[in-house]
Amino acid sequence: MKATAPHAHGVTRQVEALREVGGETFVVRMSRGNLNFEPGQYLAVGIEGQIDAREYSIYSSPVQDFLEILVKEVEEGYVSPRLRALHPGQRLFVDGPFGYFTIPEDQRQAGKFLFIATGTGISPFHCFALAYPQLDYRVLHGVRRLEDRYEMDVFDRSRYTACVTREDGGDYRGRVTDYLREHPVNPDTLCYLCGNCDMIYEAFDILKDQGVSPEHLFAEVYF
Ligand SMILES: Cc1cc2nc3c(=O)[nH]c(=O)nc-3n(C[C@H](O)[C@H](O)[C@H](O)COP(=O)(O)OP(=O)(O)OC[C@H]3O[C@@H](n4cnc5c(N)ncnc54)[C@H](O)[C@@H]3O)c2cc1C
């Protein structure tokens, strides 16, 4: 979904730093000001002076005094290549936070979570891991190459499984949906899915067939 220009309600924020994290993907750090957000929410971000904006999940945690987003440069995309070309000191228009891909407080204490991501869909889970260190979770991260595991060290290693489709050396060779078929989940698990819609629709069906009720399935579709 493409966002309209955030200019009407958004504010400008200064770019503080960019860092490459592998696989044509980078992190944009920007000033936070007094913005409050819940882990799992997203922002609409555009370059100052330009009309287009796109949605990006917040990668950093509410306890940090900056905001970060994780962005993959999409070939022939409009906004993401322009974000990659940013320099510290430039300004972004930022609107939000938006969205309900969040974890209610009562579930954080007792719930068992399975986070399933493709590519940059790992971003809200990165935020959850930083913000809720006591959370009982596992992460399945679907990537093409090992370098697309980005900053995986934020996750407890025993809780993170990289499903790598095009290279050996990950935790599992294949797609996250193949992994799910081979490793059925406990029906009580709270399942959060984020990334491309093909994975999300397929994983929904697999999880429902394994007995997970639709009330325990939450999704954030990127494209
Ligand atoms: C709620 C929400 C949160 C999002 N969070 C993130 C995020 O944290 N990080 C992130 O990188 N993107 C995220 N996206 C996708 C992002 O908003 C843009 O669609 C993406 O950056 C491409 O924008 P663009 O202007 O460069 O390409 P466009 O000119 O808009 O489109 C180019 C094409 O690229 C496709 N596309 C979009 N994203 C990808 C991708 N990752 N890989 C391959 N093809 C893609 C689109 O379907 C489109 O056909 C999110 C989307 C939504 C709806």
The ligand as an ORCA input file, in Angstrom:
! r2SCAN-3c Opt
* xyz 0 1
  C       2.622     -1.302      6.971
  C       3.844     -1.428      6.066
  C       5.115     -1.474      6.667
  C       6.237     -1.592      5.844
  N       7.473     -1.672      6.450
  C       8.577     -1.812      5.685
  C       9.866     -1.946      6.312
  O      10.011     -1.923      7.554
  N      10.957     -2.073      5.491
  C      10.834     -2.103      4.115
  O      11.866     -2.212      3.432
  N       9.617     -1.995      3.510
  C       8.517     -1.834      4.262
  N       7.285     -1.706      3.648
  C       7.253     -1.571      2.163
  C       7.518     -0.093      1.830
  O       6.416      0.706      2.280
  C       7.679      0.167      0.319
  O       6.645     -0.491     -0.396
  C       9.024     -0.268     -0.225
  O      10.103      0.417      0.449
  C       9.124      0.034     -1.748
  O       8.943      1.401     -1.942
  P       9.549      2.081     -3.250
  O       8.956      3.460     -3.352
  O      11.035      1.987     -3.269
  O       9.018      1.181     -4.435
  P       7.689      1.465     -5.322
  O       8.054      2.427     -6.383
  O       6.563      1.833     -4.428
  O       7.309      0.024     -5.873
  C       8.150     -0.907     -6.441
  C       7.628     -2.347     -6.358
  O       8.353     -3.010     -5.311
  C       7.524     -3.920     -4.614
  N       8.097     -4.047     -3.265
  C       7.809     -3.326     -2.142
  N       8.580     -3.706     -1.100
  C       9.382     -4.689     -1.584
  C      10.406     -5.468     -0.993
  N      10.764     -5.330      0.290
  N      11.037     -6.376     -1.783
  C      10.699     -6.535     -3.080
  N       9.728     -5.824     -3.702
  C       9.082     -4.914     -2.961
  C       6.160     -3.311     -4.657
  O       5.183     -4.333     -4.600
  C       6.154     -2.603     -6.035
  O       5.670     -3.501     -7.024
  C       6.124     -1.629      4.433
  C       4.839     -1.558      3.855
  C       3.725     -1.471      4.653
  C       2.361     -1.430      4.000
*
